[in-house]
């Protein structure tokens, strides 16, 4: 099966199940949700969340970041929700304690779901306890 390439001014609505080897928006892989703290990460944070503060060791020093919730629940790629902003978490596999937000897409402005741009590989998240930016380097498809 070939990649599904979405491009131009396109606004997806309703319940859609997208299929293809990879689903891409403007030739960039779309991000899909995973399980919090399970499976491959979507990216890595630059530093652990320092809670409790030094000199104590962080309670969850992991750098892995997973997108586990999307504001979209109607459009899927490979059975997983396509990300249009949402929630992420940083930490060790199995816990991913520290919450974060998926920021609006900067890599794709024209392919949308209900008028919100679809997030693509290379977009950013923000870990809330530290304000640290996280680049999403893996799409999760």
C-alpha positions in Angstrom: 0.0 0.0 0.0 1.3 3.5 -0.7 1.4 6.6 1.5 -1.8 8.7 1.7 -0.8 12.3 0.9 -3.2 15.1 2.0 -2.4 18.5 0.7 -3.8 21.9 -0.2 -6.7 23.5 1.6 -8.5 20.5 3.1 -10.8 20.4 6.1 -11.8 16.9 7.3 -15.1 16.4 9.1 -17.0 13.5 10.5 -15.8 10.0 11.2 -13.0 9.1 8.8 -10.6 6.1 8.9 -7.5 7.0 6.9 -5.4 4.2 5.5 -2.0 4.0 3.9 1.6 3.0 4.7 1.9 6.5 6.2 -0.6 9.3 6.3 1.0 12.7 5.5 -0.2 16.3 5.5 1.8 18.4 3.0 4.4 15.7 2.8 5.0 15.5 6.6 4.0 12.5 8.6 0.9 13.2 10.7 1.1 12.5 14.5 -1.2 9.9 16.0 -1.9 9.2 19.7 -0.3 6.4 21.7 -0.6 5.1 25.2 0.8 7.3 28.0 4.2 5.8 29.0 3.9 2.8 26.7 5.4 1.9 23.4 7.7 4.2 21.3 8.0 7.8 22.3 7.0 10.7 20.1 10.1 12.7 21.3 12.4 13.4 24.1 12.5 16.4 26.5 15.8 18.3 26.9 16.0 17.7 30.7 14.1 15.8 33.5 11.5 17.6 35.5 13.3 18.6 38.8 10.6 17.7 41.3 11.5 17.4 44.1 14.1 20.1 43.8 17.8 19.4 44.1 19.7 18.1 45.9 17.1 15.3 45.9 16.8 13.2 42.7 13.8 13.8 40.5 10.9 11.4 41.3 10.4 10.6 37.5 13.7 11.5 35.7 12.7 10.1 32.3 13.0 12.2 29.1 10.6 10.3 26.9 7.4 12.1 25.8 4.2 10.4 24.6 1.1 12.0 23.0 -1.8 10.2 24.6 -4.8 12.5 24.0 -5.9 14.5 20.9 -8.6 17.1 20.7 -9.8 15.1 17.7 -11.7 11.9 18.2 -13.2 11.3 14.8 -10.4 11.0 12.3 -8.0 8.0 12.6 -4.9 6.8 10.9 -4.1 3.1 11.3 -6.8 2.9 14.1 -5.2 5.7 16.2 -6.5 9.3 16.6 -4.8 11.9 14.4 -3.4 14.6 16.7 -4.9 18.2 16.5 -3.3 19.6 19.6 -3.9 17.7 22.8 -2.1 16.2 25.8 1.3 14.7 26.2 3.3 13.4 29.2 7.0 13.2 30.1 8.8 10.6 32.2 9.9 7.0 32.4 8.1 4.2 30.5 5.2 2.9 32.5 4.7 6.2 34.4 5.2 9.3 32.3 4.3 11.4 35.3 4.6 15.0 34.0 1.8 16.5 31.9 2.2 18.6 28.8 0.3 20.2 25.9 0.7 19.6 22.2 1.1 23.1 20.7 -0.7 24.2 17.5 1.0 23.0 14.3 3.7 25.1 12.8 4.6 22.5 10.1 1.1 22.3 8.6 -1.4 25.1 8.3 -3.7 23.9 5.4 -4.8 20.4 6.2 -7.3 20.6 9.1 -9.8 18.6 11.1 -12.8 20.8 12.0 -10.7 23.9 11.1 -7.8 23.0 13.5 -4.5 22.2 11.7 -3.3 18.6 12.0 -0.1 18.2 13.9 2.8 16.7 12.0 6.3 15.4 12.7 8.5 18.3 13.8 5.7 20.1 15.7 6.3 21.0 19.4 4.8 20.3 22.8 5.3 22.0 26.1 5.9 20.2 29.4 3.8 22.1 32.0 5.9 21.8 35.2 9.1 23.2 33.5 7.8 25.0 30.4 10.3 23.0 28.4 9.7 22.7 24.7 9.7 19.2 23.2 10.1 18.5 19.5 8.0 15.6 18.2 10.5 13.6 16.2 8.4 10.4 15.8 4.9 10.2 14.3 3.6 7.1 16.0 1.9 5.5 13.0 
